[in-house]
Amino acid sequence: MNYSDLTWRHFQSAAAAGVLAGPTVRRGAAGSRAQGTWVQFDIQVGSGDQDSTVEAVRFLAFGCPHVIAVSDWVSQAAVGRDAKPVLPETVQALCERFDVPIEKLGRLLIIEDAWIAALSSPYEG
């Protein structure tokens, strides 16, 4: 399969891969390794009153290069944004940005589910 330059770049470097821990970290996961796609996000949220922002994000992923690349991009793009259970871009926009084939759309929905799970969960600490 041919991958876009953006996909290849994020897949090869995956700068946001890893885990976070601490009192302001939220964790959420979706998918299944047995089914071929699993994603976990650890999101550190600022402790402001009503105006919490994403301070740091790390991810773990099992899947194709698109899953890893999009998870990495989302992790980096979300820093500094409001800590709401909404991706920085729609799934459709991510499909277009990364040239993800339509048959892989479900994999991006797993990324979205993991993101929503993380920001809908209580703090880990």
C-alpha positions in Angstrom: 0.0 0.0 0.0 1.2 3.5 -0.8 1.1 5.9 2.2 1.1 9.7 2.0 4.2 11.6 3.1 2.3 12.8 6.2 1.3 9.3 7.2 4.8 8.0 6.7 6.4 10.8 8.6 4.1 10.4 11.7 4.4 6.6 11.5 8.2 6.6 11.4 8.7 9.2 14.2 5.5 8.8 16.4 6.9 11.5 18.7 3.9 11.3 21.1 4.1 7.5 21.6 4.3 6.5 25.3 2.3 6.9 28.5 1.6 9.6 31.1 0.8 9.3 34.8 -0.2 11.7 37.5 -3.1 13.3 39.2 -4.4 15.2 36.2 -4.0 12.4 33.6 -7.1 10.8 32.0 -6.8 7.5 30.2 -9.1 5.9 27.6 -8.8 3.1 25.2 -10.9 1.5 22.4 -10.6 -1.4 20.0 -9.1 -4.8 20.4 -5.7 -6.2 19.6 -7.4 -9.5 18.7 -9.4 -7.6 16.1 -6.3 -5.8 14.7 -6.8 -2.2 16.0 -6.4 -0.9 19.6 -5.6 2.7 20.7 -5.0 4.2 24.2 -4.7 7.9 24.9 -3.2 9.4 28.1 -4.2 13.0 28.3 -2.8 15.4 30.9 -5.4 18.1 31.6 -4.7 21.5 33.3 -6.3 22.0 36.6 -8.1 25.3 35.8 -11.6 25.8 37.0 -13.9 25.7 33.9 -11.2 26.4 31.4 -9.2 23.1 31.4 -6.8 22.7 28.5 -4.8 19.7 27.2 -1.3 20.0 28.5 0.2 16.8 27.1 -0.9 13.7 25.3 0.7 10.3 24.8 -0.7 7.3 23.0 -0.2 3.6 22.6 -1.5 1.9 19.4 -1.7 -1.5 17.8 -2.7 -1.3 14.1 -1.7 -0.2 10.7 0.5 2.8 9.8 -2.6 4.9 9.4 -3.7 4.2 13.0 -0.3 5.0 14.4 0.2 8.2 12.3 -3.3 9.6 13.0 -3.0 8.8 16.7 0.4 10.6 16.8 -1.0 13.7 14.9 -4.1 13.9 17.1 -1.9 13.7 20.2 0.3 16.6 19.0 -2.5 18.7 17.6 -4.6 18.6 20.8 -2.0 20.2 23.1 -3.2 23.6 24.1 -6.8 23.0 23.1 -9.9 22.7 25.3 -10.1 19.4 27.1 -13.3 18.3 25.5 -14.2 14.8 24.2 -13.9 15.9 20.6 -11.0 15.2 18.2 -9.0 18.3 16.9 -10.5 17.4 13.5 -13.4 15.4 12.3 -12.8 11.8 11.3 -13.6 12.7 7.7 -11.1 15.5 7.8 -8.5 13.1 9.2 -9.3 10.7 6.4 -8.6 13.3 3.8 -5.5 14.7 5.6 -3.9 11.3 5.8 -5.3 9.8 2.5 -6.9 7.0 4.5 -8.8 4.6 2.2 -12.5 4.5 3.0 -12.3 0.8 3.9 -10.1 1.9 6.9 -12.6 4.5 8.2 -13.6 2.2 11.0 -10.0 2.3 12.3 -10.2 6.1 12.7 -13.5 5.7 14.5 -11.6 3.6 17.1 -9.2 6.5 17.5 -12.1 8.8 18.1 -13.7 6.3 20.6 -10.4 6.2 22.5 -10.2 10.0 22.6 -13.7 10.3 23.8 -13.2 7.6 26.4 -10.1 9.4 27.8 -11.7 12.8 28.1 -14.9 11.4 29.5 -13.1 9.4 32.2 -12.3 10.6 35.7 -8.7 11.5 36.5 -6.4 8.5 37.1 -4.7 10.0 40.2 
